[in-house]
Amino acid sequence: MKKLTTSEMNRLTPEAFHEAPKVPIIVVLDNVRSQHNVGAVFRTADAFRLQGVYLCGICCCPPNDEIHKTALGAEQTVDWQYFADTLAAVQSLHEQGYTVYAVEQAHDSITIDTVKTQHHADEPIAIVMGHEVFGVQQDVVDACDGCIEIPQYGTKHSLNVSVTAGIVMYELSHHLISTRT
């Protein structure tokens, strides 16, 4: 088996990416401190052609060399906005008609599979990813429509924020795309 070359992958150009329809998902980063995690979220959001990324609080913003190391240019293709306060981002999303979920272990959280069975493909969705140590701020959790949890079976109680974001972005985007076609 021979690996595909970059040209054989037939990827969109940055110009074509901007013009292409997007999956109606916005990723909100609530005080994510690692520039590499921010870059990884941009790269994954580009891979699944998501609507955008909201950077909040202490998140660094492009242009930034450390973000670029992991984003590899996706910070230039994926639409993004900065909010000093994550609550303002959540409020803005609600005003735009988004269902907003914190990705957090909480009382009454639902699994990602449950979200997929309850969410309609024509409804935009936002996911809030939290700080690497403290998670999503409690007041932000309170402002969300619910919490999504990824079932885990090992000894650790959490995953890296960019890994978690990647799992949730894949699962939700795959669900939204497959229910539209």
C-alpha positions, 0 to 999 in steps of 0.5 A: 500500500502506497501513501497518498501524496499531497496532490493526490489528496485533492484538498481545497485551496485556502480560497476554495475553503473560504467559499465552501459551505461550512458545518454549522459548529463553532468551537469556543475555547474558554481560557485555553492557555496552551498555544499548541492546543489552540493551534490543534483546535484550528487545524482540526476545525479546518479538517472538518470545515467547521463554521469557526472558532471563538477564542476567549479570555487568556487564549492567544490569538493569531497571528502567533508563531506557536499557534502556527506550529500546530495549526499549520496555516489553519488559523488563516482559513478558519474564521475566528473571533476573540471575546474577552469574556466567554459568557459574552461569546455564549450569549452571542451564540444563543442570539444567533440561534446556536445550541451551546454545550460545555464539554465537561463532566457534570451532574446530568451531563449527556454522552456525545452519542446522546447529543447525536440522537437528540440534535437535528442537522439543521440546528447550529451547535457550539461546543465550549472547551475549557482550561487545561486544569480548571475546565469550563468556568462554572458560570459558563457551564450554567449559561450553556444548554447542557454538558457533553461528556465523553465516556472514559474507561481508564484511570484518568479523569480527563483527556487533553483539551485538543484531543477532547475537542478533536473527538467531539468535532469529529463526532458532531460534524460526522453526525451533521453531515451524514444526516444532511445527505 
